Amino acid sequence: MSVRQSLSLVELFRATPVKSSLLALGPLALAVGQLGNSYLNGVSFAVSSAFAVVMVAFAVVAMRHHAAEHRIRRLEDELEPEFGPAR
């Protein structure tokens, strides 16, 4: 695998569906819920939109970190037969 080859989201969701769903869809659901809550209860749109932006940014960073963990795990699995167990 090339160092510059990126991992697709579909591949990441197939490899670890629960963790990927929690990291990607959980913060997005919170953002949508907060926007809906602010609309229904008359909370300032600026506050809820700032929260939504932070949740989307968190989802992006968390998924990138999860993809990096997955790439490292795959690389270690490829090297293990050659050099023996990593630990």
C-alpha positions in Angstrom: 0.0 0.0 0.0 1.3 3.4 -0.9 1.8 6.0 1.8 -0.3 8.5 -0.2 -3.2 6.1 -0.9 -6.2 7.2 1.1 -8.6 4.9 2.8 -12.2 5.3 1.5 -15.0 5.8 4.0 -16.8 2.8 2.6 -13.8 0.6 3.3 -13.5 2.1 6.8 -17.2 1.5 7.5 -16.9 -2.1 6.3 -13.9 -2.8 8.5 -15.2 -1.3 11.7 -18.9 -0.5 11.3 -19.8 0.3 14.9 -16.8 2.5 15.7 -17.1 4.3 12.4 -20.8 4.9 12.8 -20.3 6.3 16.3 -17.5 8.6 15.3 -19.1 9.9 12.1 -22.8 9.8 12.6 -23.0 10.5 16.4 -21.6 14.0 16.3 -23.7 14.8 13.2 -26.8 13.6 14.9 -26.0 15.8 17.9 -25.5 18.8 15.6 -28.8 18.3 13.8 -30.5 17.7 17.2 -29.1 20.9 18.6 -30.2 22.9 15.6 -33.7 21.5 15.9 -33.8 22.1 19.6 -32.8 25.7 19.2 -35.4 26.3 16.6 -38.2 24.7 18.7 -37.2 26.4 21.9 -36.1 29.8 20.6 -32.4 29.6 21.5 -30.1 31.8 19.6 -29.2 30.4 16.2 -25.6 31.6 16.6 -25.0 29.4 19.6 -26.5 26.3 18.1 -24.8 26.8 14.8 -21.4 27.2 16.5 -22.1 24.0 18.3 -23.0 22.3 15.0 -19.8 23.5 13.4 -17.7 22.2 16.3 -19.5 18.8 16.1 -18.9 18.5 12.4 -15.2 19.4 12.9 -14.9 16.8 15.6 -16.4 14.2 13.4 -13.9 15.0 10.6 -10.9 14.9 13.0 -12.1 11.7 14.7 -12.7 9.9 11.4 -9.2 10.9 10.2 -7.7 9.6 13.4 -9.7 6.4 13.1 -8.6 6.0 9.5 -4.9 6.4 10.6 -5.3 3.8 13.3 -6.8 1.4 10.7 -4.0 2.0 8.3 -1.4 1.4 11.0 -3.2 -1.8 12.1 -3.2 -3.1 8.5 0.4 -2.2 8.0 1.4 -4.1 11.2 -0.7 -7.1 10.0 1.2 -7.1 6.7 4.6 -7.0 8.4 3.8 -9.6 11.1 4.4 -12.7 8.9 7.7 -11.3 7.8 9.2 -10.3 11.1 7.1 -12.2 13.7 4.8 -10.7 16.3 5.1 -7.0 16.9 5.1 -7.5 20.7 
